[in-house]
Amino acid sequence: GTGKKRFEQQIEKLEVLYPDKARGVAKFDVPMAHLLTAGADFMLIPSRFEPCGLIQLHA
């Protein structure tokens, strides 16, 4: 992760509460990004540096 630790901790709590429905990944991995984009119903993509960036365009 490169963001605020408290947000990562909140995502981890969601993973514990909803183990079959929620997953947070706080790292950059190109093959994983392709799989997540292809298989996701929706994605939350907060970005301070690229608010309308390539991830949204690829999706």
mmCIF file of the N, C-alpha and C atoms, coordinates in Angstrom:
data_MODEL
# 
_entry.id   MODEL 
# 
loop_
_atom_site.group_PDB 
_atom_site.id 
_atom_site.type_symbol 
_atom_site.label_atom_id 
_atom_site.label_alt_id 
_atom_site.label_comp_id 
_atom_site.label_asym_id 
_atom_site.label_entity_id 
_atom_site.label_seq_id 
_atom_site.pdbx_PDB_ins_code 
_atom_site.Cartn_x 
_atom_site.Cartn_y 
_atom_site.Cartn_z 
_atom_site.occupancy 
_atom_site.B_iso_or_equiv 
_atom_site.pdbx_formal_charge 
_atom_site.auth_seq_id 
_atom_site.auth_comp_id 
_atom_site.auth_asym_id 
_atom_site.auth_atom_id 
_atom_site.pdbx_PDB_model_num 
ATOM 1   N N  . GLY A 1 1  ? 0.805   -1.178  0.000   1.00 0.00 ? 1  GLY A N  1 
ATOM 2   C CA . GLY A 1 1  ? 0.000   0.000   0.000   1.00 0.00 ? 1  GLY A CA 1 
ATOM 3   C C  . GLY A 1 1  ? 0.857   1.253   0.000   1.00 0.00 ? 1  GLY A C  1 
ATOM 4   N N  . THR A 1 2  ? 0.324   2.258   -0.617  1.00 0.00 ? 2  THR A N  1 
ATOM 5   C CA . THR A 1 2  ? 1.016   3.545   -0.646  1.00 0.00 ? 2  THR A CA 1 
ATOM 6   C C  . THR A 1 2  ? 0.141   4.651   -0.094  1.00 0.00 ? 2  THR A C  1 
ATOM 7   N N  . GLY A 1 3  ? -1.012  4.268   0.421   1.00 0.00 ? 3  GLY A N  1 
ATOM 8   C CA . GLY A 1 3  ? -1.932  5.268   0.932   1.00 0.00 ? 3  GLY A CA 1 
ATOM 9   C C  . GLY A 1 3  ? -1.946  5.303   2.445   1.00 0.00 ? 3  GLY A C  1 
ATOM 10  N N  . LYS A 1 4  ? -3.030  5.812   2.978   1.00 0.00 ? 4  LYS A N  1 
ATOM 11  C CA . LYS A 1 4  ? -3.168  5.931   4.421   1.00 0.00 ? 4  LYS A CA 1 
ATOM 12  C C  . LYS A 1 4  ? -3.474  4.563   5.020   1.00 0.00 ? 4  LYS A C  1 
ATOM 13  N N  . LYS A 1 5  ? -2.752  4.244   6.068   1.00 0.00 ? 5  LYS A N  1 
ATOM 14  C CA . LYS A 1 5  ? -2.865  2.936   6.703   1.00 0.00 ? 5  LYS A CA 1 
ATOM 15  C C  . LYS A 1 5  ? -4.280  2.663   7.214   1.00 0.00 ? 5  LYS A C  1 
ATOM 16  N N  . ARG A 1 6  ? -4.974  3.688   7.675   1.00 0.00 ? 6  ARG A N  1 
ATOM 17  C CA . ARG A 1 6  ? -6.315  3.466   8.232   1.00 0.00 ? 6  ARG A CA 1 
ATOM 18  C C  . ARG A 1 6  ? -7.291  2.968   7.168   1.00 0.00 ? 6  ARG A C  1 
ATOM 19  N N  . PHE A 1 7  ? -7.105  3.381   5.917   1.00 0.00 ? 7  PHE A N  1 
ATOM 20  C CA . PHE A 1 7  ? -7.977  2.892   4.852   1.00 0.00 ? 7  PHE A CA 1 
ATOM 21  C C  . PHE A 1 7  ? -7.701  1.415   4.569   1.00 0.00 ? 7  PHE A C  1 
ATOM 22  N N  . GLU A 1 8  ? -6.435  1.044   4.585   1.00 0.00 ? 8  GLU A N  1 
ATOM 23  C CA . GLU A 1 8  ? -6.092  -0.365  4.393   1.00 0.00 ? 8  GLU A CA 1 
ATOM 24  C C  . GLU A 1 8  ? -6.665  -1.208  5.525   1.00 0.00 ? 8  GLU A C  1 
ATOM 25  N N  . GLN A 1 9  ? -6.641  -0.692  6.740   1.00 0.00 ? 9  GLN A N  1 
ATOM 26  C CA . GLN A 1 9  ? -7.190  -1.415  7.883   1.00 0.00 ? 9  GLN A CA 1 
ATOM 27  C C  . GLN A 1 9  ? -8.707  -1.562  7.758   1.00 0.00 ? 9  GLN A C  1 
ATOM 28  N N  . GLN A 1 10 ? -9.380  -0.546  7.233   1.00 0.00 ? 10 GLN A N  1 
ATOM 29  C CA . GLN A 1 10 ? -10.829 -0.639  7.032   1.00 0.00 ? 10 GLN A CA 1 
ATOM 30  C C  . GLN A 1 10 ? -11.168 -1.717  6.003   1.00 0.00 ? 10 GLN A C  1 
ATOM 31  N N  . ILE A 1 11 ? -10.369 -1.788  4.948   1.00 0.00 ? 11 ILE A N  1 
ATOM 32  C CA . ILE A 1 11 ? -10.584 -2.828  3.934   1.00 0.00 ? 11 ILE A CA 1 
ATOM 33  C C  . ILE A 1 11 ? -10.361 -4.207  4.549   1.00 0.00 ? 11 ILE A C  1 
ATOM 34  N N  . GLU A 1 12 ? -9.323  -4.340  5.374   1.00 0.00 ? 12 GLU A N  1 
ATOM 35  C CA . GLU A 1 12 ? -9.059  -5.619  6.036   1.00 0.00 ? 12 GLU A CA 1 
ATOM 36  C C  . GLU A 1 12 ? -10.239 -6.030  6.913   1.00 0.00 ? 12 GLU A C  1 
ATOM 37  N N  . LYS A 1 13 ? -10.873 -5.084  7.581   1.00 0.00 ? 13 LYS A N  1 
ATOM 38  C CA . LYS A 1 13 ? -12.053 -5.385  8.403   1.00 0.00 ? 13 LYS A CA 1 
ATOM 39  C C  . LYS A 1 13 ? -13.204 -5.884  7.530   1.00 0.00 ? 13 LYS A C  1 
ATOM 40  N N  . LEU A 1 14 ? -13.385 -5.261  6.365   1.00 0.00 ? 14 LEU A N  1 
ATOM 41  C CA . LEU A 1 14 ? -14.427 -5.725  5.448   1.00 0.00 ? 14 LEU A CA 1 
ATOM 42  C C  . LEU A 1 14 ? -14.162 -7.150  4.983   1.00 0.00 ? 14 LEU A C  1 
ATOM 43  N N  . GLU A 1 15 ? -12.891 -7.475  4.746   1.00 0.00 ? 15 GLU A N  1 
ATOM 44  C CA . GLU A 1 15 ? -12.543 -8.830  4.333   1.00 0.00 ? 15 GLU A CA 1 
ATOM 45  C C  . GLU A 1 15 ? -12.906 -9.846  5.411   1.00 0.00 ? 15 GLU A C  1 
ATOM 46  N N  . VAL A 1 16 ? -12.719 -9.475  6.683   1.00 0.00 ? 16 VAL A N  1 
ATOM 47  C CA . VAL A 1 16 ? -13.059 -10.374 7.792   1.00 0.00 ? 16 VAL A CA 1 
ATOM 48  C C  . VAL A 1 16 ? -14.577 -10.520 7.907   1.00 0.00 ? 16 VAL A C  1 
ATOM 49  N N  . LEU A 1 17 ? -15.300 -9.404  7.786   1.00 0.00 ? 17 LEU A N  1 
ATOM 50  C CA . LEU A 1 17 ? -16.759 -9.443  7.895   1.00 0.00 ? 17 LEU A CA 1 
ATOM 51  C C  . LEU A 1 17 ? -17.418 -10.170 6.725   1.00 0.00 ? 17 LEU A C  1 
ATOM 52  N N  . TYR A 1 18 ? -16.866 -10.009 5.531   1.00 0.00 ? 18 TYR A N  1 
ATOM 53  C CA . TYR A 1 18 ? -17.456 -10.575 4.316   1.00 0.00 ? 18 TYR A CA 1 
ATOM 54  C C  . TYR A 1 18 ? -16.396 -11.348 3.526   1.00 0.00 ? 18 TYR A C  1 
ATOM 55  N N  . PRO A 1 19 ? -15.942 -12.486 4.053   1.00 0.00 ? 19 PRO A N  1 
ATOM 56  C CA . PRO A 1 19 ? -14.817 -13.189 3.419   1.00 0.00 ? 19 PRO A CA 1 
ATOM 57  C C  . PRO A 1 19 ? -15.094 -13.687 1.999   1.00 0.00 ? 19 PRO A C  1 
ATOM 58  N N  . ASP A 1 20 ? -16.352 -13.934 1.669   1.00 0.00 ? 20 ASP A N  1 
ATOM 59  C CA . ASP A 1 20 ? -16.673 -14.409 0.323   1.00 0.00 ? 20 ASP A CA 1 
ATOM 60  C C  . ASP A 1 20 ? -17.074 -13.287 -0.629  1.00 0.00 ? 20 ASP A C  1 
ATOM 61  N N  . LYS A 1 21 ? -17.122 -12.049 -0.128  1.00 0.00 ? 21 LYS A N  1 
ATOM 62  C CA . LYS A 1 21 ? -17.627 -10.949 -0.952  1.00 0.00 ? 21 LYS A CA 1 
ATOM 63  C C  . LYS A 1 21 ? -16.679 -9.763  -1.086  1.00 0.00 ? 21 LYS A C  1 
ATOM 64  N N  . ALA A 1 22 ? -15.749 -9.600  -0.169  1.00 0.00 ? 22 ALA A N  1 
ATOM 65  C CA . ALA A 1 22 ? -14.886 -8.413  -0.188  1.00 0.00 ? 22 ALA A CA 1 
ATOM 66  C C  . ALA A 1 22 ? -13.420 -8.825  -0.199  1.00 0.00 ? 22 ALA A C  1 
ATOM 67  N N  . ARG A 1 23 ? -12.655 -8.113  -1.001  1.00 0.00 ? 23 ARG A N  1 
ATOM 68  C CA . ARG A 1 23 ? -11.213 -8.358  -1.064  1.00 0.00 ? 23 ARG A CA 1 
ATOM 69  C C  . ARG A 1 23 ? -10.543 -7.046  -1.402  1.00 0.00 ? 23 ARG A C  1 
ATOM 70  N N  . GLY A 1 24 ? -9.508  -6.699  -0.673  1.00 0.00 ? 24 GLY A N  1 
ATOM 71  C CA . GLY A 1 24 ? -8.734  -5.494  -0.944  1.00 0.00 ? 24 GLY A CA 1 
ATOM 72  C C  . GLY A 1 24 ? -7.297  -5.861  -1.268  1.00 0.00 ? 24 GLY A C  1 
ATOM 73  N N  . VAL A 1 25 ? -6.764  -5.250  -2.291  1.00 0.00 ? 25 VAL A N  1 
ATOM 74  C CA . VAL A 1 25 ? -5.383  -5.512  -2.696  1.00 0.00 ? 25 VAL A CA 1 
ATOM 75  C C  . VAL A 1 25 ? -4.672  -4.170  -2.763  1.00 0.00 ? 25 VAL A C  1 
ATOM 76  N N  . ALA A 1 26 ? -3.699  -3.972  -1.892  1.00 0.00 ? 26 ALA A N  1 
ATOM 77  C CA . ALA A 1 26 ? -2.994  -2.686  -1.812  1.00 0.00 ? 26 ALA A CA 1 
ATOM 78  C C  . ALA A 1 26 ? -1.579  -2.825  -2.354  1.00 0.00 ? 26 ALA A C  1 
ATOM 79  N N  . LYS A 1 27 ? -1.482  -3.344  -3.565  1.00 0.00 ? 27 LYS A N  1 
ATOM 80  C CA . LYS A 1 27 ? -0.181  -3.444  -4.235  1.00 0.00 ? 27 LYS A CA 1 
ATOM 81  C C  . LYS A 1 27 ? -0.423  -3.403  -5.739  1.00 0.00 ? 27 LYS A C  1 
ATOM 82  N N  . PHE A 1 28 ? 0.633   -3.160  -6.488  1.00 0.00 ? 28 PHE A N  1 
ATOM 83  C CA . PHE A 1 28 ? 0.515   -3.102  -7.941  1.00 0.00 ? 28 PHE A CA 1 
ATOM 84  C C  . PHE A 1 28 ? 1.032   -4.397  -8.537  1.00 0.00 ? 28 PHE A C  1 
ATOM 85  N N  . ASP A 1 29 ? 0.158   -5.075  -9.273  1.00 0.00 ? 29 ASP A N  1 
ATOM 86  C CA . ASP A 1 29 ? 0.498   -6.347  -9.901  1.00 0.00 ? 29 ASP A CA 1 
ATOM 87  C C  . ASP A 1 29 ? -0.280  -6.404  -11.220 1.00 0.00 ? 29 ASP A C  1 
ATOM 88  N N  . VAL A 1 30 ? 0.404   -6.271  -12.339 1.00 0.00 ? 30 VAL A N  1 
ATOM 89  C CA . VAL A 1 30 ? -0.264  -6.160  -13.640 1.00 0.00 ? 30 VAL A CA 1 
ATOM 90  C C  . VAL A 1 30 ? -1.133  -7.376  -13.959 1.00 0.00 ? 30 VAL A C  1 
ATOM 91  N N  . PRO A 1 31 ? -0.624  -8.613  -13.848 1.00 0.00 ? 31 PRO A N  1 
ATOM 92  C CA . PRO A 1 31 ? -1.503  -9.756  -14.146 1.00 0.00 ? 31 PRO A CA 1 
ATOM 93  C C  . PRO A 1 31 ? -2.743  -9.796  -13.240 1.00 0.00 ? 31 PRO A C  1 
ATOM 94  N N  . MET A 1 32 ? -2.572  -9.482  -11.967 1.00 0.00 ? 32 MET A N  1 
ATOM 95  C CA . MET A 1 32 ? -3.716  -9.469  -11.059 1.00 0.00 ? 32 MET A CA 1 
ATOM 96  C C  . MET A 1 32 ? -4.693  -8.362  -11.445 1.00 0.00 ? 32 MET A C  1 
ATOM 97  N N  . ALA A 1 33 ? -4.188  -7.209  -11.848 1.00 0.00 ? 33 ALA A N  1 
ATOM 98  C CA . ALA A 1 33 ? -5.055  -6.102  -12.257 1.00 0.00 ? 33 ALA A CA 1 
ATOM 99  C C  . ALA A 1 33 ? -5.924  -6.501  -13.444 1.00 0.00 ? 33 ALA A C  1 
ATOM 100 N N  . HIS A 1 34 ? -5.355  -7.227  -14.401 1.00 0.00 ? 34 HIS A N  1 
ATOM 101 C CA . HIS A 1 34 ? -6.133  -7.682  -15.555 1.00 0.00 ? 34 HIS A CA 1 
ATOM 102 C C  . HIS A 1 34 ? -7.231  -8.653  -15.125 1.00 0.00 ? 34 HIS A C  1 
ATOM 103 N N  . LEU A 1 35 ? -6.898  -9.574  -14.235 1.00 0.00 ? 35 LEU A N  1 
ATOM 104 C CA . LEU A 1 35 ? -7.894  -10.532 -13.751 1.00 0.00 ? 35 LEU A CA 1 
ATOM 105 C C  . LEU A 1 35 ? -9.008  -9.839  -12.971 1.00 0.00 ? 35 LEU A C  1 
ATOM 106 N N  . LEU A 1 36 ? -8.628  -8.890  -12.116 1.00 0.00 ? 36 LEU A N  1 
ATOM 107 C CA . LEU A 1 36 ? -9.628  -8.174  -11.318 1.00 0.00 ? 36 LEU A CA 1 
ATOM 108 C C  . LEU A 1 36 ? -10.556 -7.346  -12.196 1.00 0.00 ? 36 LEU A C  1 
ATOM 109 N N  . THR A 1 37 ? -9.994  -6.662  -13.175 1.00 0.00 ? 37 THR A N  1 
ATOM 110 C CA . THR A 1 37 ? -10.806 -5.839  -14.068 1.00 0.00 ? 37 THR A CA 1 
ATOM 111 C C  . THR A 1 37 ? -11.763 -6.709  -14.877 1.00 0.00 ? 37 THR A C  1 
ATOM 112 N N  . ALA A 1 38 ? -11.279 -7.842  -15.349 1.00 0.00 ? 38 ALA A N  1 
ATOM 113 C CA . ALA A 1 38 ? -12.114 -8.726  -16.163 1.00 0.00 ? 38 ALA A CA 1 
ATOM 114 C C  . ALA A 1 38 ? -13.232 -9.373  -15.357 1.00 0.00 ? 38 ALA A C  1 
ATOM 115 N N  . GLY A 1 39 ? -12.977 -9.681  -14.098 1.00 0.00 ? 39 GLY A N  1 
ATOM 116 C CA . GLY A 1 39 ? -13.949 -10.433 -13.319 1.00 0.00 ? 39 GLY A CA 1 
ATOM 117 C C  . GLY A 1 39 ? -14.799 -9.639  -12.354 1.00 0.00 ? 39 GLY A C  1 
ATOM 118 N N  . ALA A 1 40 ? -14.542 -8.362  -12.210 1.00 0.00 ? 40 ALA A N  1 
ATOM 119 C CA . ALA A 1 40 ? -15.251 -7.572  -11.195 1.00 0.00 ? 40 ALA A CA 1 
ATOM 120 C C  . ALA A 1 40 ? -16.600 -7.071  -11.697 1.00 0.00 ? 40 ALA A C  1 
ATOM 121 N N  . ASP A 1 41 ? -17.568 -7.045  -10.791 1.00 0.00 ? 41 ASP A N  1 
ATOM 122 C CA . ASP A 1 41 ? -18.849 -6.409  -11.088 1.00 0.00 ? 41 ASP A CA 1 
ATOM 123 C C  . ASP A 1 41 ? -18.717 -4.893  -10.970 1.00 0.00 ? 41 ASP A C  1 
ATOM 124 N N  . PHE A 1 42 ? -17.911 -4.448  -10.002 1.00 0.00 ? 42 PHE A N  1 
ATOM 125 C CA . PHE A 1 42 ? -17.589 -3.029  -9.871  1.00 0.00 ? 42 PHE A CA 1 
ATOM 126 C C  . PHE A 1 42 ? -16.283 -2.902  -9.110  1.00 0.00 ? 42 PHE A C  1 
ATOM 127 N N  . MET A 1 43 ? -15.642 -1.755  -9.251  1.00 0.00 ? 43 MET A N  1 
ATOM 128 C CA . MET A 1 43 ? -14.359 -1.511  -8.589  1.00 0.00 ? 43 MET A CA 1 
ATOM 129 C C  . MET A 1 43 ? -14.362 -0.113  -7.987  1.00 0.00 ? 43 MET A C  1 
ATOM 130 N N  . LEU A 1 44 ? -13.756 0.019   -6.827  1.00 0.00 ? 44 LEU A N  1 
ATOM 131 C CA . LEU A 1 44 ? -13.522 1.327   -6.223  1.00 0.00 ? 44 LEU A CA 1 
ATOM 132 C C  . LEU A 1 44 ? -12.082 1.690   -6.524  1.00 0.00 ? 44 LEU A C  1 
ATOM 133 N N  . ILE A 1 45 ? -11.882 2.798   -7.211  1.00 0.00 ? 45 ILE A N  1 
ATOM 134 C CA . ILE A 1 45 ? -10.540 3.176   -7.635  1.00 0.00 ? 45 ILE A CA 1 
ATOM 135 C C  . ILE A 1 45 ? -10.276 4.614   -7.216  1.00 0.00 ? 45 ILE A C  1 
ATOM 136 N N  . PRO A 1 46 ? -9.949  4.829   -5.952  1.00 0.00 ? 46 PRO A N  1 
ATOM 137 C CA . PRO A 1 46 ? -9.613  6.189   -5.532  1.00 0.00 ? 46 PRO A CA 1 
ATOM 138 C C  . PRO A 1 46 ? -8.205  6.545   -5.998  1.00 0.00 ? 46 PRO A C  1 
ATOM 139 N N  . SER A 1 47 ? -8.036  7.750   -6.471  1.00 0.00 ? 47 SER A N  1 
ATOM 140 C CA . SER A 1 47 ? -6.718  8.154   -6.929  1.00 0.00 ? 47 SER A CA 1 
ATOM 141 C C  . SER A 1 47 ? -6.546  9.654   -6.758  1.00 0.00 ? 47 SER A C  1 
ATOM 142 N N  . ARG A 1 48 ? -5.509  10.021  -6.084  1.00 0.00 ? 48 ARG A N  1 
ATOM 143 C CA . ARG A 1 48 ? -5.188  11.434  -5.919  1.00 0.00 ? 48 ARG A CA 1 
ATOM 144 C C  . ARG A 1 48 ? -4.439  11.952  -7.140  1.00 0.00 ? 48 ARG A C  1 
ATOM 145 N N  . PHE A 1 49 ? -3.646  11.108  -7.771  1.00 0.00 ? 49 PHE A N  1 
ATOM 146 C CA . PHE A 1 49 ? -2.756  11.561  -8.831  1.00 0.00 ? 49 PHE A CA 1 
ATOM 147 C C  . PHE A 1 49 ? -3.324  11.346  -10.226 1.00 0.00 ? 49 PHE A C  1 
ATOM 148 N N  . GLU A 1 50 ? -4.291  10.462  -10.379 1.00 0.00 ? 50 GLU A N  1 
ATOM 149 C CA . GLU A 1 50 ? -4.834  10.159  -11.698 1.00 0.00 ? 50 GLU A CA 1 
ATOM 150 C C  . GLU A 1 50 ? -6.344  9.901   -11.566 1.00 0.00 ? 50 GLU A C  1 
ATOM 151 N N  . PRO A 1 51 ? -7.129  10.956  -11.274 1.00 0.00 ? 51 PRO A N  1 
ATOM 152 C CA . PRO A 1 51 ? -8.550  10.763  -10.974 1.00 0.00 ? 51 PRO A CA 1 
ATOM 153 C C  . PRO A 1 51 ? -9.385  10.218  -12.133 1.00 0.00 ? 51 PRO A C  1 
ATOM 154 N N  . CYS A 1 52 ? -8.998  10.439  -13.361 1.00 0.00 ? 52 CYS A N  1 
ATOM 155 C CA . CYS A 1 52 ? -9.691  9.850   -14.517 1.00 0.00 ? 52 CYS A CA 1 
ATOM 156 C C  . CYS A 1 52 ? -8.659  9.117   -15.349 1.00 0.00 ? 52 CYS A C  1 
ATOM 157 N N  . GLY A 1 53 ? -8.049  8.137   -14.748 1.00 0.00 ? 53 GLY A N  1 
ATOM 158 C CA . GLY A 1 53 ? -6.855  7.542   -15.320 1.00 0.00 ? 53 GLY A CA 1 
ATOM 159 C C  . GLY A 1 53 ? -7.074  6.305   -16.161 1.00 0.00 ? 53 GLY A C  1 
ATOM 160 N N  . LEU A 1 54 ? -5.984  5.629   -16.408 1.00 0.00 ? 54 LEU A N  1 
ATOM 161 C CA . LEU A 1 54 ? -5.966  4.496   -17.320 1.00 0.00 ? 54 LEU A CA 1 
ATOM 162 C C  . LEU A 1 54 ? -6.748  3.297   -16.813 1.00 0.00 ? 54 LEU A C  1 
ATOM 163 N N  . ILE A 1 55 ? -6.785  3.090   -15.505 1.00 0.00 ? 55 ILE A N  1 
ATOM 164 C CA . ILE A 1 55 ? -7.514  1.931   -14.984 1.00 0.00 ? 55 ILE A CA 1 
ATOM 165 C C  . ILE A 1 55 ? -8.979  2.009   -15.399 1.00 0.00 ? 55 ILE A C  1 
ATOM 166 N N  . GLN A 1 56 ? -9.590  3.175   -15.233 1.00 0.00 ? 56 GLN A N  1 
ATOM 167 C CA . GLN A 1 56 ? -10.987 3.341   -15.616 1.00 0.00 ? 56 GLN A CA 1 
ATOM 168 C C  . GLN A 1 56 ? -11.170 3.169   -17.124 1.00 0.00 ? 56 GLN A C  1 
ATOM 169 N N  . LEU A 1 57 ? -10.252 3.682   -17.915 1.00 0.00 ? 57 LEU A N  1 
ATOM 170 C CA . LEU A 1 57 ? -10.351 3.549   -19.370 1.00 0.00 ? 57 LEU A CA 1 
ATOM 171 C C  . LEU A 1 57 ? -10.205 2.098   -19.797 1.00 0.00 ? 57 LEU A C  1 
ATOM 172 N N  . HIS A 1 58 ? -9.295  1.368   -19.175 1.00 0.00 ? 58 HIS A N  1 
ATOM 173 C CA . HIS A 1 58 ? -9.117  -0.046  -19.505 1.00 0.00 ? 58 HIS A CA 1 
ATOM 174 C C  . HIS A 1 58 ? -10.355 -0.857  -19.140 1.00 0.00 ? 58 HIS A C  1 
ATOM 175 N N  . ALA A 1 59 ? -10.970 -0.502  -18.005 1.00 0.00 ? 59 ALA A N  1 
ATOM 176 C CA . ALA A 1 59 ? -12.153 -1.251  -17.560 1.00 0.00 ? 59 ALA A CA 1 
ATOM 177 C C  . ALA A 1 59 ? -13.309 -1.036  -18.518 1.00 0.00 ? 59 ALA A C  1 
# 
